[in-house]
Amino acid sequence: MSENREQSASYAPINRRDMQGDCESCFGLCCVALPFAKSTDFAMDKEAGNPCTNLQTDFRCGTHTSLRQKGLRGCTVYDCFGAGQKVSQATFGGRDWRQAPESARQMFEVFPVMWQLHELLWYLTEAITLQPADSIRDELRRALEETTRLADLDPASLLQLNVAAHRAEVNALLLRTSELVRDEARRQHQGPKGRGMKLGRGADLIGAKLKGADLRYANLRGAYLIASDLREADLRYADLIGADFRDADIRGADLTDVLFLTQMQVNSAKGDAYTKLSPSLTLPPHWSGR
């Protein structure tokens, strides 16, 4: 782990492993609550609130081992940040929507709200461990505590939340964290002042040829990296929050010490056993060389 990441448990009250989906503890909420449209990611249409035809009575997927072969690649990419088990076991006390059909609609509406809160928890739990952000650590801790409190609300209260406003407040803190960390990393590694791509949010890099590129310290927040060639690129200390990695080729790329990368982004890219990731992320089983 980099010197820029604080090890103290007091700075990481949430285990980030718990911020990943645990299907065994969930009532198949992503397979019911969320809609999807027929596309390269899904072989069929499904409306929100309707169970997927592959969902079994035990809430397991009947075609889990062959999802990609059957045109359901999107299912292998998705990660709920642990929102599924939170809603199933905590918010609704372990009573599933089949046992209590009167709660089904509310449960399905709560799930995407919880998903957003848990995504923020993922980012904040990372931000609070970053030593260069020490000057705003108290603000990050308060934001983490408040987001945790919101995630513990009852279903009715969760549906009344202004999640967009809370996201905006947290994002401002995450942006400050990113700037502090990237500036410190640039200084420590004696990188030129202007080093790193200063692209800003939403940069269009669809299909970009970036093989072997030095993208350290880059601002890639919300960048469109769809089908880009990032083989063997150096992305250390790049801010990747919200970047679209669908079909981005990151074989052999170095993504250690990147900022705000999620398992869902990793899952959507094309990597291999030589792709370097931070310890909180795992190499997807569908990657080449796995």
Disulfide bonds with the S-S distance in Angstrom:
none
